[in-house]
Amino acid sequence: RTDCTPRDSKTRKMSGMRRSQIHHTVVLFCCLAAAHAQDKKKPALKETDAAVMKELAQSWLPEGWVKGEDPCDWPGVVCTTVTESGVLSKSVATVVKSISLRGVCEHAAAIQTKDHWTCDLPSSLGKLSGLEFLYLNGNGFQGTIPSQLGNIKTLKALYLNSNELWGSIPDSLGKLSALEKLHLQGNKLTGDIPASFGSLAALHELQLQNNELQGSIPAELGQLKSLVQLDLSSNDLEGRIPPSLSALADLHALLLQDNMLQGGIPEDLFGASMRQLSRVDLSSNLLTGHVPLGVCRLDHLALFSVEGNSEMEGERLLCDSRHGRHADEENRAHCQQQMRSVLLCGRLHGASAAEL
């Protein structure tokens, strides 16, 4: 028995070593498998997207967009994988999710060799079916906005501001049901604001200022229940302020200055449902009548102006954001002080909620 004991101990020791080796081997295998899974190439860029990106590279000549390289590796381009449903099965594909560029036309003009060349927005952009964010502001683009952009159902943000775009805004943009931010300001756009914009149920920001838009403000904009910012200033808009805007309960900024708007300010525009308003500028129009008393109940107000409406009657409240655009607390305190100092609001001081 004494002869067997050392051998049993040795056997147990060797068995333990083998188990340890097997454990380490399994762990190493799992790590290698995980690393292999991470290194596994993602699906190739969808053919349609690849063709569009190739066309954009040839037309715009953006810096860093090298021919022959994967467009998903180009500066300003972000791609993602999506699952697409076919007739019989599902497949995984890579699509362009976001494009963000600056200074395109200036750079292209410096290296362009063609005699007749226009830096514009090609209609093929509308084929990027998985695009969510298109940031093309400040590029010097000319021409019109392609109506095919309305085909991109996934689009959440469209920034075409600060370019040299002209012509009318396509009605088709009203089909962008996922759109949250639409920035077209600082161009040379003409024509009416599309009534189809009333279908943009997810829209938070609508900025069309500093264009040459005409016609009246569509009543359909009152259907944009998620709208937080509405800026239509510095255009050639006419007609009355639609009472339907008083349904925009989440609205913080209403900027309609420097137009040719007529008639009185709707009473409900500063009603109980509009308590989130913090910036209201109706100056330099052709408005008439009195400032509705409801303005005195806007507790968040930091900017308010109806200056430059010579036909308006009665006392006018003026909160001029004297502490700077971003000093909300200081401007709000100043505006509340102004409210207490004018007769318009002063006669309501101390009134009950029912009386208000």
C-alpha positions in Angstrom: 0.0 0.0 0.0 2.8 2.3 0.8 4.1 1.6 -2.7 0.9 2.7 -4.3 0.4 6.0 -2.5 3.0 8.1 -4.3 1.7 6.8 -7.7 -1.9 7.8 -6.8 -0.7 11.2 -5.8 1.3 11.6 -9.0 -1.7 10.4 -11.0 -4.0 12.9 -9.3 -1.5 15.7 -9.9 -1.1 14.8 -13.6 -4.9 14.6 -14.0 -5.3 18.1 -12.5 -2.7 19.4 -14.9 -4.5 17.9 -17.9 -7.8 19.5 -16.7 -6.0 22.9 -16.4 -4.5 22.5 -19.9 -8.0 21.7 -21.3 -9.5 24.7 -19.6 -6.9 27.0 -20.9 -7.3 25.5 -24.4 -11.1 26.1 -24.3 -10.6 29.7 -23.1 -8.0 30.3 -25.8 -10.4 28.9 -28.4 -13.3 31.1 -27.3 -11.0 34.2 -27.4 -9.9 33.3 -30.9 -13.4 32.7 -32.0 -14.6 36.1 -30.6 -11.7 37.9 -32.2 -12.5 36.1 -35.5 -16.1 37.2 -35.2 -15.0 40.8 -34.7 -12.6 40.7 -37.6 -15.2 39.2 -39.9 -15.9 41.6 -42.7 -19.2 43.4 -42.7 -21.5 42.9 -45.7 -20.5 44.9 -48.7 -22.0 48.3 -49.3 -25.4 48.0 -51.1 -24.9 48.3 -54.9 -27.3 51.2 -55.2 -25.6 53.1 -52.4 -22.1 52.3 -53.9 -23.2 53.7 -57.3 -24.6 56.9 -55.8 -21.5 57.5 -53.7 -19.3 57.0 -56.8 -21.4 59.5 -58.6 -21.1 62.0 -55.8 -17.3 61.5 -55.6 -17.0 62.2 -59.3 -19.3 65.3 -59.2 -18.3 67.0 -55.9 -14.6 65.8 -55.7 -14.7 66.0 -51.9 -11.3 65.9 -50.2 -10.4 62.4 -49.0 -13.0 60.6 -51.1 -10.4 58.4 -52.9 -11.5 56.3 -55.9 -11.4 52.6 -55.3 -11.7 52.8 -51.5 -14.7 51.8 -49.5 -17.1 54.8 -49.4 -17.8 53.9 -45.7 -14.2 54.9 -45.0 -14.5 58.3 -46.6 -14.4 61.4 -44.4 -17.9 62.5 -43.4 -19.6 59.2 -44.3 -21.1 56.8 -41.8 -22.5 53.4 -42.7 -24.5 50.9 -40.9 -25.8 47.3 -41.4 -29.5 46.7 -41.9 -31.7 43.7 -42.4 -33.7 43.8 -45.6 -36.7 41.5 -46.3 -36.9 39.9 -49.6 -39.7 37.8 -51.2 -38.5 34.5 -49.7 -35.8 35.4 -47.2 -34.1 38.2 -45.3 -30.6 39.5 -46.0 -28.1 41.8 -44.2 -26.7 44.7 -46.2 -24.5 47.8 -45.5 -26.0 51.2 -46.3 -25.0 54.8 -46.0 -26.5 56.2 -42.8 -25.0 59.7 -42.7 -23.2 62.2 -45.0 -21.7 65.4 -43.5 -19.6 67.7 -45.7 -18.4 71.3 -45.7 -16.8 73.5 -48.3 -17.5 71.1 -51.2 -18.0 73.6 -54.0 -15.0 75.8 -53.1 -12.7 72.8 -53.0 -14.1 71.3 -56.2 -13.8 74.6 -58.1 -10.2 74.8 -57.3 -9.4 71.4 -58.9 -12.2 71.2 -61.5 -11.0 71.0 -65.1 -14.3 71.1 -66.9 -15.3 74.4 -68.7 -19.0 74.2 -67.8 -19.6 72.8 -64.3 -22.2 73.4 -61.7 -22.0 72.3 -58.1 -25.4 71.1 -57.4 -27.4 68.4 -55.6 -28.0 65.3 -57.9 -31.3 63.6 -57.9 -29.6 60.3 -57.2 -29.3 61.3 -53.5 -32.9 60.1 -53.3 -31.7 56.5 -53.9 -29.9 56.3 -50.6 -32.8 54.4 -49.0 -31.2 53.9 -45.6 -29.9 57.5 -45.1 -30.9 59.1 -41.8 -28.7 62.3 -41.6 -27.8 64.6 -44.5 -25.7 67.6 -43.5 -24.8 69.6 -46.6 -25.0 73.1 -45.2 -22.4 75.7 -46.0 -21.2 74.1 -49.3 -22.1 76.7 -51.9 -24.5 74.3 -53.7 -26.5 75.9 -56.6 -29.6 74.8 -58.4 -32.9 73.4 -57.1 -33.6 70.9 -54.3 -34.3 67.6 -55.9 -37.8 66.3 -55.4 -36.3 62.8 -55.1 -35.1 63.6 -51.6 -38.8 62.9 -50.6 -38.2 59.2 -51.3 -35.8 58.7 -48.3 -38.3 57.5 -45.8 -35.6 57.0 -43.1 -34.3 60.6 -43.2 -34.3 62.3 -39.8 -32.3 65.4 -40.4 -32.0 67.4 -43.6 -29.6 70.4 -43.5 -29.3 72.3 -46.8 -29.0 75.7 -45.2 -26.4 78.4 -46.1 -26.1 77.4 -49.8 -27.2 79.1 -53.0 -30.2 77.0 -53.8 -33.0 78.5 -55.7 -36.5 77.6 -56.9 -39.4 76.2 -54.9 -39.4 73.8 -52.0 -40.5 70.4 -53.4 -43.9 69.2 -52.1 -42.4 65.7 -51.9 -40.5 66.7 -48.7 -43.8 66.4 -47.0 -43.5 62.6 -47.3 -40.5 62.4 -45.0 -42.5 60.9 -42.1 -39.4 60.3 -39.9 -38.0 63.8 -40.4 -37.2 65.7 -37.2 -35.1 68.6 -38.4 -35.5 70.6 -41.6 -33.0 73.4 -42.2 -33.3 75.3 -45.5 -32.5 78.8 -44.3 -30.0 81.1 -46.0 -30.7 80.2 -49.6 -32.6 81.9 -52.5 -35.7 79.7 -52.3 -39.0 81.2 -53.8 -42.6 80.1 -54.0 -45.0 78.9 -51.3 -44.3 76.9 -48.2 -45.7 73.5 -49.1 -48.9 72.6 -47.3 -47.6 69.0 -47.4 -45.3 70.0 -44.5 -48.4 69.5 -42.3 -47.7 65.7 -42.6 -44.3 65.9 -41.0 -45.6 64.5 -37.7 -42.1 63.9 -36.2 -40.7 67.4 -37.0 -39.1 69.4 -34.2 -37.4 72.2 -36.1 -38.5 74.0 -39.2 -36.1 76.7 -40.3 -36.9 78.5 -43.6 -35.6 82.0 -42.7 -33.6 84.3 -45.0 -35.1 83.1 -48.2 -37.5 84.8 -50.7 -40.6 82.6 -49.9 -44.0 84.1 -50.8 -47.6 83.4 -50.2 -49.2 82.8 -46.8 -48.2 80.6 -43.9 -50.0 77.3 -44.4 -52.7 76.5 -41.8 -51.5 72.9 -42.0 -48.4 73.8 -40.0 -50.7 73.7 -37.0 -50.7 69.9 -37.3 -47.0 69.7 -36.3 -47.6 68.7 -32.7 -43.9 67.9 -32.1 -42.7 71.3 -33.4 -40.3 73.2 -31.0 -38.8 75.8 -33.4 -40.6 77.6 -36.2 -38.5 80.2 -38.0 -40.0 81.8 -41.1 -38.4 85.2 -40.7 -36.9 87.4 -43.4 -39.0 86.2 -46.3 -41.8 87.8 -48.4 -44.8 86.1 -46.6 -48.2 87.7 -46.7 -51.6 87.2 -45.3 -52.6 86.5 -41.7 -50.9 84.5 -39.0 -53.0 81.3 -39.0 -54.9 80.7 -35.7 -54.0 77.0 -36.1 -50.5 77.7 -34.8 -52.1 78.0 -31.4 -52.3 74.2 -31.4 -48.5 73.9 -31.2 -48.3 73.2 -27.5 -44.5 72.2 -27.5 -43.5 75.3 -29.4 -40.6 77.3 -27.8 -39.6 79.7 -30.6 -42.0 81.5 -33.0 -40.0 83.8 -35.3 -42.0 85.5 -38.1 -40.2 88.9 -38.2 -39.3 90.8 -41.4 -42.2 89.7 -43.6 -45.4 91.3 -44.8 -47.9 89.6 -42.5 -51.2 91.5 -42.0 -54.2 91.5 -39.7 -54.4 91.0 -36.0 -52.5 88.6 -33.8 -54.8 85.6 -33.1 -55.9 85.7 -29.4 -55.2 82.0 -28.9 -51.6 82.3 -30.1 -50.7 83.2 -26.5 -53.4 81.0 -25.0 -53.2 78.4 -22.3 -51.9 75.8 -24.6 -48.8 77.9 -25.6 -47.1 78.2 -22.2 -43.8 76.8 -23.5 -43.1 79.9 -25.7 -39.8 81.5 -24.8 -39.0 83.5 -28.0 -41.6 85.4 -30.0 -40.6 87.9 -32.7 -43.4 89.4 -34.9 -41.6 92.6 -35.6 -41.3 94.5 -39.0 -44.6 93.2 -40.5 -47.9 94.9 -41.3 -49.8 93.7 -38.3 -52.8 95.6 -36.7 -54.8 95.6 -33.6 -53.6 95.0 -30.0 -51.2 92.6 -28.5 -53.3 89.8 -27.0 -53.5 89.9 -23.2 -52.4 86.2 -23.0 -48.7 87.3 -23.6 -48.7 88.3 -19.9 -49.1 84.6 -18.9 -46.0 83.4 -20.8 -43.8 82.6 -17.8 -40.9 81.3 -20.0 -40.7 84.4 -22.2 -37.2 85.7 -22.9 -37.7 87.5 -26.2 -40.8 89.3 -27.4 -41.1 92.0 -30.0 -43.8 93.5 -32.2 -41.8 96.6 -33.1 -42.0 97.9 -36.6 -45.8 97.3 -37.0 -46.9 100.9 -37.3 -50.6 100.2 -37.5 -50.7 98.3 -34.2 -52.6 99.9 -31.3 -52.1 100.2 -27.6 -49.1 99.5 -25.3 -46.5 97.1 -26.5 -44.4 94.7 -24.5 -40.7 94.6 -25.6 -38.2 92.0 -24.3 -35.1 92.4 -26.4 -32.8 89.7 -25.1 -30.3 92.3 -23.9 -28.2 89.7 -22.1 -27.4 87.8 -25.3 -29.3 85.1 -27.2 -28.1 82.2 -24.9 -28.5 83.9 -21.5 -32.0 82.4 -21.1 -32.3 82.9 -17.3 -31.2 86.5 -17.3 -33.4 87.4 -20.3 -36.4 85.6 -18.7 -36.0 87.6 -15.5 -35.7 90.9 -17.6 -38.8 90.0 -19.5 -40.8 89.3 -16.4 -39.7 92.7 -15.0 -40.8 94.4 -18.3 -44.2 92.7 -18.0 -44.7 94.1 -14.5 -43.8 97.6 -15.8 -46.2 97.9 -18.7 -49.9 98.7 -18.2 -50.9 95.8 -20.5 -49.7 93.2 -18.0 -49.7 95.4 -14.9 -53.5 95.5 -14.6 -53.5 91.7 -14.4 -51.0 91.7 -11.5 -52.6 89.9 -8.6 -55.6 88.7 -10.6 -56.9 85.2 -10.0 -56.3 82.3 -12.4 -60.0 82.3 -13.2 -59.9 86.0 -14.1 -56.8 85.4 -16.3 
